[in-house]
Amino acid sequence: MYNQVSVNYTREINGRLRLGARFKYLMGIASGESTDATGSIHVSSDSIALRTGNLKANTAGVDFLNQKNLSTRDYVNTC
């Protein structure tokens, strides 16, 4: 989700030439991406097991991940 603010300007120089400029500024709430993820998933009739190896996540606007002294339990059911 993001908001966009834009300004457009156009000026006619002569009958054959018109110049213009457009400026955009995007303001978002948060973003995230994962560039390196390895692991496996096992699905059975009564459970789902997710095992992760390497996980590299880049985020912006998510203050929860910037807190110090978090344990694995802090990441469960945060939504």
C-alpha positions as CSV (number, residue, x, y, z in Angstrom):
1,M,0.0,0.0,0.0
2,Y,1.4,3.4,-0.9
3,N,0.4,7.0,-1.6
4,Q,1.6,8.9,-4.6
5,V,2.0,12.6,-5.0
6,S,2.8,13.9,-8.5
7,V,3.3,17.2,-10.2
8,N,3.1,17.6,-13.9
9,Y,4.1,20.7,-15.9
10,T,3.9,21.3,-19.7
11,R,4.7,24.4,-21.7
12,E,4.3,25.0,-25.4
13,I,7.5,26.6,-26.8
14,N,6.2,27.2,-30.3
15,G,3.7,25.5,-32.6
16,R,5.9,22.5,-33.1
17,L,7.6,22.1,-29.7
18,R,6.1,21.3,-26.3
19,L,8.2,20.5,-23.2
20,G,7.1,18.9,-20.0
21,A,8.3,17.5,-16.7
22,R,6.7,15.0,-14.3
23,F,7.8,14.4,-10.7
24,K,6.5,11.6,-8.5
25,Y,7.0,10.9,-4.8
26,L,5.9,7.6,-3.4
27,M,5.2,7.1,0.3
28,G,4.7,3.6,1.5
29,I,3.9,2.0,4.8
30,A,6.3,-0.9,4.8
31,S,8.2,-3.1,2.4
32,G,10.0,-6.4,2.6
33,E,11.9,-8.9,0.5
34,S,13.8,-12.1,1.0
35,T,16.9,-12.6,-1.0
36,D,18.2,-15.8,0.4
37,A,15.9,-18.5,1.7
38,T,16.6,-22.2,2.1
39,G,14.6,-24.9,3.9
40,S,12.0,-27.6,3.6
41,I,8.3,-28.1,4.3
42,H,6.6,-31.3,5.3
43,V,2.8,-31.6,5.2
44,S,0.8,-34.4,6.7
45,S,-2.9,-34.9,7.5
46,D,-2.6,-33.3,11.0
47,S,0.5,-31.0,10.9
48,I,2.7,-28.8,8.8
49,A,6.5,-28.7,9.6
50,L,8.6,-25.9,8.3
51,R,12.4,-26.1,8.7
52,T,14.5,-23.2,7.6
53,G,18.1,-23.0,6.9
54,N,19.4,-19.6,5.8
55,L,16.9,-16.7,5.8
56,K,17.9,-13.2,4.9
57,A,15.1,-10.6,5.0
58,N,15.3,-6.9,4.2
59,T,12.5,-4.8,5.6
60,A,11.6,-1.1,5.9
61,G,8.8,0.3,8.1
62,V,8.5,-2.9,10.2
63,D,9.6,-1.8,13.7
64,F,8.9,-5.2,15.3
65,L,12.0,-6.8,13.7
66,N,14.3,-4.0,15.0
67,Q,13.7,-4.8,18.7
68,K,16.6,-6.2,20.7
69,N,16.6,-9.5,22.7
70,L,13.8,-11.2,20.7
71,S,13.4,-15.0,21.0
72,T,11.7,-17.4,18.6
73,R,8.6,-17.3,20.7
74,D,8.2,-13.6,20.0
75,Y,7.7,-14.2,16.3
76,V,4.8,-16.7,16.7
77,N,1.3,-15.3,16.2
78,T,2.3,-11.7,15.7
79,C,-0.5,-10.9,13.3
